[in-house]
């Protein structure tokens, strides 16, 4: 699985736009709202993939909170790092 996701990681987010067109962003926001996160909370995103949830989670915990992304695939984690750098 690691090798598969390592190979898929550079193009993985390209397919995400399909899900956004059917309301995935709204569902993502709803799930984060249900977590009832507070400023200064720490969140662990297990299976964070390319980091698609990191931005929404970071907004929920403010600049004082922490987000930890964990993934089995080094390729996915590298894409997550790119995502984080892009939104800083």
C-alpha positions as CSV (number, residue, x, y, z in Angstrom):
1,X,0.0,0.0,0.0
2,X,2.8,2.4,0.8
3,X,4.3,2.0,-2.7
4,X,0.9,2.4,-4.3
5,X,0.2,5.7,-2.5
6,X,3.7,6.9,-2.9
7,X,3.2,6.6,-6.7
8,X,-0.3,8.1,-6.6
9,X,0.7,11.0,-4.3
10,X,1.8,13.6,-6.9
11,X,-1.6,13.4,-8.7
12,X,-3.9,12.4,-5.9
13,X,-5.4,15.9,-5.3
14,X,-6.2,16.3,-8.9
15,X,-9.1,13.8,-8.4
16,X,-10.3,15.7,-5.3
17,X,-12.0,18.3,-7.5
18,X,-14.5,15.7,-8.5
19,X,-15.6,15.3,-4.9
20,X,-15.7,19.0,-4.3
21,X,-18.3,19.3,-7.1
22,X,-20.7,17.0,-5.2
23,X,-20.4,18.7,-1.8
24,X,-17.3,17.2,-0.2
25,X,-16.1,20.7,1.0
26,X,-19.4,21.2,2.8
27,X,-19.1,17.7,4.4
28,X,-15.5,18.4,5.4
29,X,-16.5,21.6,7.1
30,X,-19.4,19.9,8.9
31,X,-17.2,17.1,10.2
32,X,-14.6,19.7,11.6
33,X,-17.5,21.6,13.2
34,X,-18.7,18.4,14.9
35,X,-15.2,18.0,16.5
36,X,-15.9,21.3,18.4
37,X,-12.3,22.2,18.3
38,X,-11.1,25.1,20.4
39,X,-8.1,27.5,20.0
40,X,-5.0,25.9,21.4
41,X,-6.3,22.3,20.8
42,X,-4.0,19.7,19.3
43,X,-5.4,17.5,16.5
44,X,-3.9,14.3,15.1
45,X,-5.1,13.6,11.5
46,X,-4.4,9.9,11.0
47,X,-4.1,9.0,7.4
48,X,-3.8,12.7,6.5
49,X,-2.8,11.8,2.9
50,X,-1.9,15.0,1.0
51,X,-3.1,17.2,3.8
52,X,-6.5,18.1,2.3
53,X,-8.0,18.5,5.8
54,X,-5.0,20.3,7.4
55,X,-6.1,23.8,6.4
56,X,-9.6,23.5,7.8
57,X,-8.3,21.9,11.0
58,X,-5.7,24.6,11.4
59,X,-8.3,27.3,11.0
60,X,-10.4,25.6,13.8
61,X,-7.5,25.6,16.3
62,X,-6.1,29.0,15.4
63,X,-2.5,30.0,15.4
64,X,-2.2,28.7,19.0
65,X,-3.2,25.1,18.3
66,X,-1.3,22.3,16.7
67,X,-2.1,19.9,13.9
68,X,-0.2,16.6,13.5
69,X,-0.5,14.8,10.2
70,X,0.3,11.1,10.1
71,X,0.4,8.9,7.0
72,X,1.9,5.5,6.0
73,X,3.1,6.9,2.7
74,X,6.2,9.1,2.5
75,X,4.9,10.4,-0.8
76,X,1.6,11.6,0.7
77,X,3.4,13.2,3.6
78,X,5.6,15.1,1.2
79,X,2.5,16.4,-0.6
80,X,1.1,17.4,2.8
81,X,4.2,19.4,3.5
82,X,3.7,21.2,0.2
83,X,0.1,21.9,1.1
84,X,1.1,23.3,4.4
85,X,3.8,25.5,2.9
86,X,1.3,26.8,0.3
87,X,-1.2,28.0,2.9
88,X,1.2,29.5,5.5
